[in-house]
């Protein structure tokens, strides 16, 4: 039941985040202009690396807290929260120190890609965002404790309200002429409030206070060993997600506009990731219980196929609709001058579709403490991405960065990662892909063909109304085909049961 509630909250938060960002981003782009928006994106790309100072301990908090919760071991919960509180406090301080060093290096590192005025703006923005990252790091132990205890009404429910507040305040800052600096200040203040809620809930509602005495160094060593390879995965994922924009800022002359275009494509990619990650983010506690119960290979395979199929249904539908109508969307949303962002998103969405649909496999490896080799593989992917991107942007900055990332992601995180699921968990790949594609692939092809036919009617001339009509019709065709021919009994029940409960409540 907690997992189902978590999924509902996750998709509620997902819808709020995507809808609010869809409304806010075009206003932000037009308020700031291409160049300032590019600087804004560059700063957030750099800041995201500070959060990597988490060093993978976030995944450890969820795993170990889930274990201690299952064992009913309250003292162990307190000791573990004590360890992570000390750790995250030190890491938050380190983030500020490292951020200060990065600030000093800004004028030299980005002299080619940014103008002097843009460098000054970037320094101001980064001064705020690095403080925001420090606050996030300092309270991560408490946030991950909420996830481990499956308190999704707080970890995700409160986030829905906070997201709406953040968007409204950011709109206000731009209307008052505060620019990108006003936006990041608003985000910092709202984040402080949100993190304070998490801390207070753990202390006073869950009644878990950190204990700093009698901490076993053997225990710390065990956590560090488990976390180290999660760190490698986090670093690799962050490099693959953000390095292109930073490399463009360093190696491409006058790169602010190009970074802005790439950033718009990356924003669309982030929406796509959000659809998958909000589902899989609530799975870890349940997967830990599955592993602790002594499940067999067949159980893992069944769980992975079941979850991957559901996530693939959603992600593949989004991808298909974007491929057909994405160009119209980008032009309406971000402006004709940013139309090239469609290419960025369309190319990078493909490998992401499979890596996120199969994300439960990596979480299973984490729960089984078998995440060493996959983490190393992700590092290889990141190194390959950097090398290819530096080489290819000399040919064409935008296309080169996208193609380099695609090759690295598809080879390492799709092809080789599937082989890892086979060797480390025992998943039969034929069973996995047959499970994901059975029924869904024909429905996708038919609905995409319907979408192409709709394009010939040229509803795009009606602007947003035409786009919504096109996307809505294609989605309805896909949903109808899936219900009639694609979904199995279990998947239909996931839709029927909540609807039946709503109908029953309405009748009362």
C-alpha positions in Angstrom: 0.0 0.0 0.0 2.8 2.4 0.9 4.4 1.8 -2.5 1.2 2.5 -4.3 0.7 5.7 -2.3 4.3 6.6 -3.0 3.7 6.2 -6.8 0.6 8.3 -6.6 2.4 11.1 -4.8 5.4 10.7 -7.1 3.3 11.2 -10.2 1.4 14.0 -8.6 4.7 15.7 -7.9 5.9 14.9 -11.4 2.9 16.5 -13.0 3.2 19.6 -10.9 7.0 19.9 -11.6 6.6 19.4 -15.3 3.5 21.7 -15.7 5.0 24.4 -13.6 8.3 24.3 -15.5 6.5 24.2 -18.8 4.8 27.4 -17.9 7.8 29.1 -16.3 10.6 28.2 -18.7 9.4 30.1 -21.8 8.7 33.1 -19.6 12.2 32.8 -18.2 13.8 32.5 -21.6 12.0 35.5 -23.0 12.6 37.5 -19.8 16.4 36.8 -19.7 17.2 36.4 -23.4 19.2 33.6 -25.0 22.6 34.7 -23.7 21.6 35.3 -20.1 19.6 32.0 -20.1 22.7 30.2 -21.4 24.7 31.7 -18.4 21.9 30.6 -16.1 22.0 27.0 -17.5 25.8 26.9 -17.3 25.9 27.9 -13.6 23.3 25.2 -12.7 25.4 22.7 -14.6 28.5 23.6 -12.5 26.5 23.7 -9.2 25.1 20.2 -9.8 28.6 18.8 -9.4 28.8 20.1 -5.8 25.8 17.9 -4.9 28.1 15.0 -5.9 29.8 15.5 -2.6 27.0 13.4 -1.2 29.5 10.7 -2.3 26.7 8.1 -2.6 25.7 8.1 1.0 22.2 9.1 0.1 21.6 5.6 -1.3 23.2 4.1 1.8 20.8 6.0 4.1 17.8 4.6 2.3 19.2 1.0 2.2 20.3 0.9 5.8 17.4 2.8 7.3 15.0 0.5 5.4 16.9 -2.5 6.9 16.8 -1.1 10.4 13.2 -0.2 10.1 12.4 -3.8 9.0 14.4 -5.1 12.0 12.7 -2.6 14.4 16.2 -1.5 15.5 15.6 2.0 16.9 19.1 2.5 18.4 20.7 1.6 15.1 18.5 4.1 13.3 19.7 6.8 15.7 23.4 5.9 15.3 23.1 5.8 11.6 21.4 9.2 11.4 24.2 10.5 13.7 26.9 9.3 11.4 25.2 10.8 8.3 24.4 14.1 10.1 28.1 14.6 10.9 29.1 13.5 7.5 26.7 15.8 5.7 27.6 18.8 7.9 31.3 18.4 6.9 30.4 17.9 3.3 28.2 21.1 3.2 31.2 23.0 4.5 33.4 21.4 1.9 30.9 22.4 -0.8 31.3 26.0 0.2 35.1 25.8 0.2 35.2 24.2 -3.2 32.6 26.6 -4.5 34.9 29.5 -3.4 37.8 28.0 -5.4 35.5 27.6 -8.5 34.5 31.2 -8.2 38.1 32.4 -8.3 38.7 30.3 -11.4 35.6 31.6 -13.4 37.4 34.4 -15.3 40.2 32.2 -16.6 38.2 29.0 -17.4 35.3 30.7 -19.3 37.2 33.6 -20.9 36.7 32.0 -24.4 33.0 31.1 -24.0 31.6 34.1 -22.1 32.0 37.8 -22.3 33.3 39.8 -19.3 29.8 40.9 -18.3 28.6 37.3 -18.5 31.4 36.1 -16.3 30.4 38.6 -13.6 26.8 37.5 -13.8 27.9 33.8 -13.6 29.9 34.6 -10.5 26.9 36.2 -8.8 24.6 33.4 -9.6 27.0 30.7 -8.5 27.5 32.5 -5.2 23.9 31.8 -4.4 23.5 28.4 -6.0 26.5 27.0 -4.1 24.9 28.0 -0.8 21.7 26.3 -2.0 23.7 23.1 -2.7 25.3 23.3 0.8 21.8 23.5 2.4 20.6 20.5 0.3 23.7 18.5 1.3 23.5 19.3 5.0 19.9 18.0 5.3 20.2 15.0 2.9 20.3 12.5 5.8 16.9 13.6 7.0 15.3 13.6 3.5 16.5 10.1 2.7 15.2 8.9 6.1 11.8 10.0 5.0 12.1 7.9 1.8 13.3 4.9 3.8 10.3 5.1 6.1 8.0 5.6 3.0 6.6 8.9 4.4 5.8 10.0 0.9 3.1 12.4 2.1 6.0 14.6 3.5 8.9 13.8 1.1 6.8 14.2 -2.0 3.4 15.7 -0.8 5.1 18.8 0.7 7.3 19.1 -2.4 4.2 19.6 -4.5 3.2 22.7 -2.4 6.8 23.9 -2.3 7.1 23.6 -6.1 4.1 25.7 -6.7 5.4 28.3 -4.2 8.7 28.4 -5.9 7.2 28.9 -9.4 4.9 31.8 -8.2 7.8 33.5 -6.4 10.1 33.1 -9.4 7.4 34.7 -11.7 7.2 37.6 -9.2 11.0 38.1 -9.2 11.1 38.3 -13.0 8.1 40.6 -13.2 9.9 42.9 -10.8 12.9 42.9 -13.1 15.2 41.0 -10.8 16.5 38.8 -13.6 18.3 35.5 -13.2 19.8 36.6 -9.9 16.3 37.1 -8.4 15.3 33.7 -9.5 18.1 31.8 -7.9 17.6 33.8 -4.6 14.0 32.8 -4.6 15.0 29.1 -5.1 17.5 29.3 -2.3 14.9 30.7 0.2 12.2 28.2 -0.7 14.7 25.3 -0.5 15.7 26.4 3.1 12.0 26.2 4.1 11.5 22.8 2.4 14.5 21.3 4.1 13.6 22.6 7.5 10.2 20.8 7.1 12.1 17.5 6.5 14.3 17.9 9.5 11.5 18.8 11.9 9.4 15.9 10.7 12.1 13.3 11.3 12.9 14.8 14.8 9.4 15.2 16.1 7.1 13.0 14.1 9.3 10.0 13.5 11.0 10.7 16.8 14.4 9.7 15.4 17.1 12.0 16.7 20.8 11.5 15.6 23.0 9.8 18.2 26.7 10.8 18.2 28.0 8.4 20.9 29.3 4.9 20.5 29.6 5.0 16.8 31.3 1.9 15.5 34.1 2.5 13.0 33.5 -0.9 11.5 30.0 0.2 10.8 31.2 3.4 9.2 33.6 1.4 7.0 30.8 -0.9 5.9 28.7 2.2 4.8 31.7 3.8 3.1 32.4 0.6 1.1 28.8 0.4 0.0 28.6 4.1 -0.9 31.8 4.4 -2.8 30.5 2.7 -5.9 27.2 4.6 -5.8 29.4 7.7 -5.8 31.0 6.5 -9.1 27.6 6.1 -10.6 26.5 9.5 -9.4 29.6 11.2 -10.8 29.2 9.4 -14.2 25.5 10.3 -14.4 26.2 13.9 -13.6 29.0 14.1 -16.2 26.8 12.6 -18.9 23.9 15.0 -18.0 25.8 18.3 -17.5 29.3 18.1 -19.0 28.3 19.1 -22.5 27.2 22.5 -21.4 30.4 23.1 -19.4 32.6 21.8 -22.3 30.8 24.2 -24.7 31.5 27.0 -22.3 35.2 26.2 -22.3 35.9 25.2 -25.9 33.3 26.9 -28.1 33.7 30.6 -28.8 30.7 32.8 -27.9 29.0 29.7 -26.5 26.3 31.4 -24.3 23.6 31.2 -27.0 24.6 27.6 -27.9 24.5 26.6 -24.2 21.0 28.1 -24.0 19.7 26.0 -26.9 21.4 22.9 -25.6 19.9 23.7 -22.2 16.4 23.8 -23.6 16.9 20.4 -25.1 18.3 19.2 -21.8 15.3 20.6 -20.0 13.0 18.5 -22.1 15.2 15.5 -21.4 14.9 16.2 -17.7 11.1 16.2 -18.0 11.4 12.8 -19.6 13.7 11.5 -16.8 11.3 12.8 -14.2 8.5 10.5 -15.5 10.7 7.5 -14.9 12.6 8.5 -11.8 9.5 9.5 -9.8 8.2 5.9 -10.2 11.5 4.1 -9.4 12.4 6.4 -6.5 9.7 4.7 -4.3 10.9 1.2 -5.1 14.1 0.9 -3.1 12.6 0.1 0.3 10.5 -2.7 -1.3 13.4 -4.0 -3.2 15.5 -4.2 0.0 12.8 -6.2 1.6 12.7 -8.5 -1.4 16.4 -9.1 -1.2 16.4 -9.6 2.6 13.6 -12.2 2.3 15.9 -14.4 0.3 14.2 -14.1 -3.1 15.3 -16.2 -6.0 16.5 -15.2 -9.5 13.0 -15.9 -10.9 11.5 -13.4 -8.3 14.0 -10.7 -9.4 13.2 -11.3 -13.1 9.5 -11.2 -12.5 9.8 -7.9 -10.5 12.0 -6.3 -13.1 9.8 -7.3 -16.1 6.7 -6.1 -14.3 8.1 -2.7 -13.3 10.1 -2.1 -16.5 7.0 -2.8 -18.6 4.9 -0.3 -16.8 7.6 2.4 -17.0 8.3 1.7 -20.6 4.6 2.1 -21.5 4.6 5.6 -20.1 8.1 6.7 -21.4 7.7 5.2 -24.9 4.3 7.0 -25.3 5.9 10.4 -24.3 8.9 9.7 -26.7 6.6 8.8 -29.6 4.5 11.9 -29.2 7.6 14.1 -29.0 9.1 12.6 -32.1 6.0 13.4 -34.1 5.1 16.8 -32.6 8.2 17.9 -30.8 9.3 20.4 -33.4 6.0 22.2 -33.1 6.2 22.1 -29.3 9.8 23.6 -29.2 8.9 26.4 -31.5 5.8 27.4 -29.5 7.4 26.9 -26.1 10.9 28.3 -26.6 10.7 30.3 -29.7 11.8 29.8 -33.4 15.3 30.9 -32.5 15.7 27.8 -30.2 14.2 25.3 -32.7 17.4 23.3 -32.8 16.7 22.2 -29.2 14.4 19.6 -30.8 17.4 17.8 -32.3 19.1 17.8 -28.8 16.1 16.2 -27.1 15.0 13.8 -29.8 18.5 12.2 -30.0 19.2 11.9 -26.3 15.8 10.7 -25.4 16.3 7.4 -27.2 19.0 5.8 -24.9 17.4 7.4 -21.9 14.1 5.6 -22.7 15.6 2.2 -22.1 18.0 3.1 -19.3 15.1 4.6 -17.2 12.6 1.9 -18.2 15.1 -0.7 -16.8 16.1 1.5 -13.9 14.7 -1.0 -11.4 17.5 -3.3 -12.5 20.1 -0.9 -11.2 18.2 -0.4 -7.9 18.1 -4.2 -7.5 21.9 -4.3 -7.9 22.1 -1.6 -5.2 19.8 -3.5 -2.9 21.9 -6.6 -3.5 25.1 -4.7 -2.9 26.2 -5.7 -6.5 26.6 -2.2 -7.9 30.4 -2.2 -8.2 30.8 -3.2 -11.9 27.8 -1.1 -13.1 29.2 1.9 -11.4 32.6 1.4 -13.1 30.8 1.0 -16.4 29.0 4.4 -15.9 32.4 6.0 -15.3 33.6 4.5 -18.6 30.5 6.0 -20.2 31.3 9.5 -18.7 35.0 9.4 -19.8 33.9 8.3 -23.3 31.3 11.1 -23.4 33.9 13.8 -22.5 36.4 12.6 -25.1 33.9 12.3 -27.9 32.4 15.7 -27.0 35.7 17.6 -27.0 36.6 16.1 -30.3 33.2 16.5 -32.0 32.4 20.1 -30.9 35.4 21.2 -33.0 33.4 20.0 -36.0 30.0 21.4 -34.9 29.5 22.7 -31.3 25.8 21.7 -30.9 25.6 18.6 -33.0 29.0 17.3 -31.9 28.0 17.6 -28.2 24.8 15.7 -28.8 26.2 13.0 -30.9 29.1 12.4 -28.5 26.7 12.0 -25.6 24.4 9.7 -27.6 27.2 7.3 -28.5 28.4 7.0 -24.9 25.0 6.6 -23.4 23.7 4.1 -25.9 26.8 1.9 -25.8 27.5 1.9 -22.1 24.2 2.6 -20.4 21.9 0.6 -22.7 23.8 -2.2 -24.4 26.5 -3.0 -21.8 24.2 -2.3 -18.8 21.7 -4.9 -20.1 24.6 -7.4 -20.2 25.3 -6.5 -16.6 21.7 -7.3 -15.5 22.1 -10.7 -17.1 25.4 -11.5 -15.5 24.8 -10.0 -12.0 21.1 -10.7 -11.4 20.4 -13.5 -13.8 17.8 -11.6 -15.9 17.1 -13.3 -19.2 17.3 -10.4 -21.7 14.9 -12.1 -24.1 12.3 -12.4 -21.4 12.9 -8.7 -20.3 12.5 -7.3 -23.8 9.7 -9.6 -24.8 7.9 -8.4 -21.6 8.5 -4.7 -22.3 7.7 -4.8 -26.0 4.9 -7.3 -26.1 1.7 -5.4 -27.1 3.4 -2.0 -26.6 5.4 -1.9 -29.8 2.5 -2.4 -32.2 0.5 0.1 -30.3 3.3 2.6 -30.5 3.8 2.1 -34.2 0.1 2.5 -35.0 -0.4 5.6 -32.8 2.7 7.2 -34.4 1.3 6.5 -37.8 -1.9 8.2 -36.7 0.2 11.2 -35.5 1.9 11.5 -38.8 -1.5 11.6 -40.5 -2.6 14.3 -38.1 0.4 16.4 -39.1 -0.8 16.4 -42.7 -4.0 18.2 -41.5 -1.8 21.1 -40.5 -3.5 21.7 -37.1 -0.2 23.4 -36.2 -1.4 26.6 -37.7 -3.7 27.0 -34.7 -0.8 27.2 -32.3 -1.1 25.7 -28.9 -4.7 24.6 -29.5 -3.6 22.7 -32.6 -0.6 21.1 -30.7 -2.8 20.0 -27.8 -5.3 18.6 -30.2 -2.6 16.6 -32.1 -0.9 15.3 -29.0 -4.2 14.5 -27.3 -5.6 12.6 -30.3 -2.3 10.5 -30.6 -2.3 9.8 -26.9 -5.9 8.7 -26.9 -5.3 6.4 -29.8 -2.3 4.9 -28.0 -4.2 4.5 -24.7 -7.2 2.9 -26.5 -5.0 0.4 -28.4 -3.1 -0.4 -25.2 -6.3 -1.0 -23.3 -7.7 -3.3 -26.0 -4.6 -5.1 -27.1 -1.5 -4.2 -25.1 -2.3 -4.3 -21.3 -2.5 -7.4 -19.3 -5.0 -8.0 -16.4 -2.6 -6.7 -13.7 -1.9 -3.5 -15.6 -5.6 -2.9 -16.2 -6.3 -3.4 -12.5 -3.8 -0.7 -11.6 -6.2 1.7 -13.5 -9.5 0.1 -12.6 -9.1 -0.1 -8.8 -8.4 3.6 -8.1 -11.2 4.6 -10.5 -13.6 2.2 -8.8 -12.8 3.7 -5.4 -13.3 7.2 -6.7 -16.7 6.2 -8.2 -17.7 4.6 -4.9 -16.8 7.7 -2.9 -18.8 9.9 -5.3 -21.9 7.7 -5.1 -21.8 8.0 -1.3 
